[in-house]
Amino acid sequence: MGSFRSDWRLLGIGGLMAVSVLALGAATPAHALVQDDEEEESEERSFSSDIGEIVLKAQENLQNENPQEAINQLNRAMDREPSNYERSVILQMRGQAYYETEQAQRAINDWQAAINTGMLEADAASSLQVNIGQLLIVEGRVQEGAQILERWLQNNPPKENILILLASAYAQNDQFRQALPHAEQAFEIADPKERKHFDLLNFIYTQLDMPEKQADILRQMLNRWPDDKNLWNGWVSMLANGNRNEEAFEVNKIMYLNGMLDTESDIIRLVQYYSYYEVPYRGAQILEREMNAGRVERNQKNLELMINLWRQAREYDEAIPALETAASNSGNGKLYEQLCEAYYSEAEYAKAERACLNGLDKGGLSRPGDSWVLIGNSRYERDDIAGAKQAFERGTQFSHSASTARGWLGFIREEERAVEARAEFQKTVEREECIITIERIRRDDVLEGREGVSSIPERCEEYTKYVDMGG
């Protein structure tokens, strides 16, 4: 692995506890290390002059950020057969130097050996136990390190940084149930509460699928950091994962109004929500505006999305420019079919027919019969009845459009019969009128003594055969 100190920082819980060694100043003379022989207890916790001198030099090297030289000095001290007390201090210091040179296992070994001497004060031994647990976790030995820290917590008042460390370690090891109580306790005692406390709880609640708890922590976070886009996205994800999509839609709208949806994927997600919740007109407006602003690429995929939104909103006039561009760019038969529908809806019947024919020519249509029906409709609207019947006949050749096409053919036949019937009726009316007119003219001629028959209207001449023209 890489630098374990770098890995440690990734845990976000700070560095190791300071190693408790002799309170030696850099200028302390070596003989000051030797305690009064008259005090037995002090004698057990004293340094010989030569070892004391070496330890002082090692401490100076540590303070001057020269840990490797400190290790060299402390190795010399160990060769001098130090007392148990001297050994405990040397091991503490050398463990620190090993840590500084990224030799984690050697640091762990020295600190454990220092504890095993039995010469450390309780606080110093406790600090080293924590250091060992931390380093084991950083080295990937999570269970070993966690056991040490769990034991430490059983015998000491809880400390926020230790709880956070344990929770983070368990979480990184996918042991979220073990992580949860430590994260919650750390959150409870933290003063002040920092972002790391919130983030860790939010992460664990997410992994354990605890939406109510997650919602509560996210609300607190949004109150503290209302401009944090990631928190709003987390809120949306939580709602969506809980099938609360309508609420997620409302949050997305708030984010858009506040300028937080600034990437193409964010905007597309919002637009898709508008489509899903039957507000396609607003979604299409947003998408077109963002395309014009350059925040959403005017590519084929996005054009087709905008087209579908306008069509869903039945705003075909708005869809036509995008459809024309998309269809010509892709040569996609389906897009030409949609363009045909849009033209037809806007009463552009000749354009509709051309677009549908282009779509059939390009191919790839799942229901080509529908295009033939639409072509028939376009021709019919332009009074091209013969052409319409031809198109509807083509439509009858496909199962998905056969019924509709036959219906239109039947309608045209009925209409043609109705036209014929109207013409016949008109002819009958005209004939009856003419017969009456001719008979009136003949009667008037007889009564007035005119010979022959007065002029009969030209339109009625063919009907004289139905009238007795004799005297």
Helices and strands as residue ranges (DSSP letters): H 4-10, G 30-33, H 40-44, H 49-63, H 67-78, H 84-100, H 104-116, H 122-138, H 142-155, H 160-172, H 176-189, H 195-207, H 211-224, H 229-241, H 245-257, H 264-276, H 280-293, H 300-312, H 316-330, H 333-345, H 349-362, H 368-381, H 385-395, H 399-447, G 458-466
